[in-house]
Amino acid sequence: MAETRRADPASPRTANLASVLRALRAGPLSRTQLAARCGIAKSALPGLLADLAGRGLVRAAGVRTGNGRPSRLVELHGEDAYALALSIEADRLSAVVTDLTGRTLAERTETVDVAALGLPRCMDELAHLAHRVLPGAPVGVAVSVPGLVDSAAAVLRLAPALRWRDAEIAGLMAARLGLPAEAVAVDNDANLGALAESLDGAGSELFYLSGGTAVGGGLVSGGAVLRGARGFAGEVGHIAVDPSGERCSCGRTGCLQTKANLAAVLRAAAPPGDPLHDPALGVGGRVALLRQRVRLGDQRAGTAVHELGVALGVALSTVVDVLDPDVVVLGGYFAELGDWLVEPVRVELAARPLGHARIVPSRLGLGAPLRGAAHLAAERLFANPTLVEEASV
């Protein structure tokens, strides 16, 4: 779909178009249902639906029969409205393209040492990956990154695992993709993971704990991600869990980060030179090997994972006391070890007065942040359907 000059998203007509499009995100609806959900006069709907259909964003979806008169249904179309989700991790770059309904059209992952590559070359590689999966111009782009993100400015303020500081990701990526900077959103991977989990049905009041080269968290309340005043909410990696533990990069001692980042757990699980430390296996390969060893009764591996669960439980007891979520979702590599982590976390929480939150492993696993990024990328069009031209598809 070609992009035209951006209309005012606050204009009444644009707001009504957006309202209708958002309502259809949950599935096909009749015109009567659309009018009720959107608070729009039923007489106004034909013009709005014709506008959206002319932009290739909605289509007729058959007739619903049952009690009363048959109802003509409308559904999202948007097969040519592409949302681009990009992910930067310490050891890999990923790109996923979805259509307006969230269906995955293409995806690719490339294994790289991002810190060694450096920011400019990494942006080049990520743009190249994007061009390889994109069938046309995207309506929106969202980039998932591991670090402190000023989401309003779309700037990665600090990512120790990447050795980047004040990286203007949106501008750099927009220039490489030939898009306006406002078409590119940037967010923390844990925030995007939390968003994806909420959309997947984990709950509207949840805390998402992400495990990887670093440890982070994302909070969803009322179905929306809460980012805090500067976008840094959820950074739980520096909650103290062991006063006699290792010194953290932040200068304090015994932070959760020192116990729960993947490298630390693998060091506890196996001696130097063991295949668990082989970077060629990638995160998924090493975690799969760790799972296999725990399942087969490897004592050292089992102890390392149990101690990880205890450390997570200590940190999460503070999170639950302060934030009162219904559900805590263990994401990232923690999800892959959920069979052995959930119980020690529950035991730690049960010892606290407010330890009532359910603890569940993520159903989306390592792919949750990309799923959240795809939703965020599409959100640009849902907020302003006039970004695509009428009668040009």
Secondary structure by P-SEA (a helix, b strand, c coil): cccccccccccaaaaaaaaaaaaaccccccaaaaaaaacccccaaaaaaaaaaaaccccccccccccccbbbbbbbccccbbbbbbbbcccbbbbbbbccccccccbbbbbccccccccaaaaaaaaaaaaacccccccbbbbbbccccccccccccccccccccccaaaaaaaaaaccccccbbbbcaaaaaaaaaaaaccccbbbbbbbcccccbbbbcccccccccccccccccccccccccccccccccccccccccaaaaaaaacccccccccccccaaaaaaaaaaaaaacaaaaaaaaaaaaaaaaaaaaaaaacccccbbbbcccccccccccaaaaaaaaaacccccbbbbccccccaaaaaaaaaaaaccccccccccccccc
